[in-house]
Amino acid sequence: MLPRGPREVRSVESLRELLAPYAPDVSAGATLSARALRGGLTADLTRVSATRPGAAPEQFVIKPVGENELESAAYAALARSGMSDLAPRLLGTTGADGQSFLLLEYVSRWKTWPWRDEPYARMVIEALARLHASRIEWTADSRYDAHLGTSAAYTIDLLRCAAQSFRDPRLSGGVRAVKALAARLPAARAQLLSAPVFLHGDVHPGNVVIRSERGRRRAVLLDWGRARLGSPFEDVASWLQCLRYFEPSAARLHDRLLLHYVRSAGLGDRITAVHRREYWVAAGSNALAGALGVHLSSVLAARTPISRARAMAAAMDWIRIVRRAVAYLDLSGDEPQRPS
């Protein structure tokens, strides 16, 4: 029996069955071991190590498909467009014990936490610019906008619960701000979908590794289970805001990295009012899609004052982003002032 790993993969024999179509030599003659990996949309993510006498160890990742088939469609779309290097290599879709799985290469991290160094944060920006310029054809239905409406309502409920639990007027004000943005979601989404491109959909430090091969380093994006169409600034805002949370020193790089995206994507040589408007509306949409809700859940579940304070600070940051998005949606004129 495996000590850990997907619930559906019960034994080493199951692992051999999964590997057989794509790595028959490994499946037949290697000693296999497995351990659970954290991250992704599912907790059932397993890293498989295969060792054979006289051969270098090989590693794979096995991920259940479940009800979400977007990820396999995303890998196929990337391959058709010559963008496979932006993601782990998909070895195939396989099955065992009545379940379907993605069999992926395991991408080793060149460095566990490279995000204190601006060049590596810029690599992610460049990877996103390449992805968004690829004009990948995407016909899969992610039902994202239906999910967004549900998520916005859930976020409002979480905010109300937190405001009542802690008697915090900042959270009460946050309820009003989130309700205001939720009421404007049709207008916001219409703006963001005016010229849609293919998105990763969940860009944050846990979903990016820096890979080093033959002295060349590049960003690889993991977990494509939220791939969809949308504004490129939805990916950019996700990366910059999450980077700021996980690596506070990156806050000072925000505008430099945003400008780097504008230039890398061929959108101009400066950040215009139009760019800022779309960026902050995209960030507000991300907040209602779950970014704010994650931190509110942490506020409510925190067991220590320190952890609650950290979660509260992150939630308040996202509430400020929501307010900024509302302000931009309400602004008119050719050169709106940047809201504070």
Secondary structure, 3 states (H helix, E strand, C coil): CCCCCCCCCCCHHHHHHHHCCCCHHHHHHCEEEEEEECCCCCCCEEEEEEECCCCCCEEEEEEECCCCCHHHHHHHHHHHCCCHHHCCCEEEEEEECCEEEEEEECCCCCCCCCCCCHHHHHHHHHHHHHHHHCCCCCCCCCCHHHHHHHHHHHHHHHHHHHHHHHCCHHHHHHHHHHHHHHHCHHHHHHHHCCCCEEECCCCCHHHEEEEEECCEEEEEECCCCCCEEECHHHHHHHHHHHHHHHCHHHHHHHHHHHHHHHHHCCCCCCCCHHHHHHHHHHHHHHHHHHHHHHHHHHHHHCCCHHHHHHHHHHHHHHHHHHHHHHHHHHCCCCCCCCCC
